[in-house]
Each structure stands twice: as structure tokens, then as C-alpha cells.
Amino acid sequence: RLLLRYKGVEWTDATIPVTEEGAGKWFSETKMSLGLDFPNLPYLIDGDVKLTESIAIIRYLGRKYDMMPEDVVRGDLAEQLVNGMRTYITKIAYSGEFEKAKPWFINTLGVRLKEFTAFLGEGPFLFGEKVSYIDFLAFEFWDQCRALSPESFDGMDVVNAYQERVASLPRIREWMDSEDCTRRTYSINAPHCSWPGFPNTEKTE
């Protein structure tokens, strides 16, 4: 969504309400009716192109809107790093032992923040002046990590400055400051898990 907003693309956000009614409609009516090879959420339909899986979708958009990194090898590395760490968040959020697993994640996060600082170098973005789709993957990931462990970002001036540069890109800042910003209404994970993420960071019964 950030990539589409940055490029000024108009699209329909087919959000599935996190309710029994919303889930019921998705599983009983919508999921198998869209012609998707591997029905799942999220999904993208762009003319004849029908995709699921987050990475496949954002890679497709990166190619379509000229947002691929020029250094393909480093691009693959950065993408894999971010995606791998995101699975860690998911794992501990749904483990049922979030508080027990959290210190391990925070320790790993500290290591990755230092590595990312070195990888970023002079910036301003991951691959120099050009914004790539991986910048939006990284921005979203670090944003989620900051929601989970704000203290981990204390003193991480390079990463914090990078996050601010991405947030200040044309159309992104306007959206993030607006009432339409989904960070105000969407949780990172499902509301029923041990750590839903913002807007509510505490588990509710």
C-alpha cells in the first residue's frame, strides 16, 4: 500500500473485516471465487494478473513501477533479511508465550539494527538516491519493531533518520498524517494473538 501511495496509483482496498461475519464471507464466498492460484490474503488483482503472497505482490509492483534496486544481489539480500525478521515477529506474536520470547527477539533486533546501519551506508535510501520497493518493506518492518520495542531504537540515529526520510516521501507523509492512515486502525497481527501490535498493543479479551 505504501508503494502504491508513493506512486500515486488509485486502487480498491478490499480489506476483510476481522469479525466472524467478515471471516465467514471470505472463507465461504470470496476466497475460492477470485481465480487465484493459491487463494490467500493479501491478494492483488491487476487486469489479468492475479497474485497472492506479500513478497510476490510487492516484487510485481516494484517491476511495474520502476522501483527495483539496481544492485540485484544486494537487493535480494536486503529483502531476505527483512522478510526473515518479519517471520520472527509473527512467530512470537502467535506463540502464546510472547513475554517469554520477547527478550530473544529484542536481542536479535539489536544485532540486526547495527547490521542494517552498516548496510545502509551513506544512503539516503537502501540503494542510494533511488527509492526501491525494499525501502518500503524495511520501513514497515522497522516501524513494527519500534511498536514492539521502542527502547531498541534509542541511539540508532542512522536507522531513525532513514525511517524519517521514508516517512517524509511525497504522498507518504500526507497519508501518515491523515485520518485515513491505517496505522490508526489496523493491527500488525490478528487482534486475538498475544501481541496484536498498534493501534492496541495490549491483548484484549
HUDA-V240806 format. One line per field, one symbol per residue. ss: DSSP state (@ for helix, = for strand, . for the rest). phi: phi as a letter, one per 30 degrees, with the letter a starting at -180 (. if undefined). burial: # if it has 24 or more other ideal C-beta (glycine too) atoms within 12 Angstrom, else .. Layout:
BEGIN
ss->???
phi->???
burial->???
END
This chain:
BEGIN
ss->.@@@@@.............@@@@@@@@@@@@@@.........====..====.@@@@@@@@@@@.......@@@@@@@@@@@@@@@@@@@@@@....@@@@@@@@@@@@@@@@@@@@@@@....=.==.=..@@@@@@@@@@@@@@@@.@@@@...@@@@@@@@@@@....@@@@@.....@@@.....................
phi->.ddddddidcaccddcedbddddddddcbdeccciddbeacdbbbbiddbbbiedddddeddddchbdddcdddddddddddddddddeddddcdibedddeeddddddeddddddedddididcebjdddcddddddedddddddddbeddcdiddddddddddddcdeiddedddcddddddbccdcdedddbdiddcccdcd
burial->######...................#..............####......#..#########....###.....#..##.###.##.###.##....#...#..##.###.##..##.##..#.###...###################..##..#.###.##.###.#..#...#......#..####.#.######..#....
END
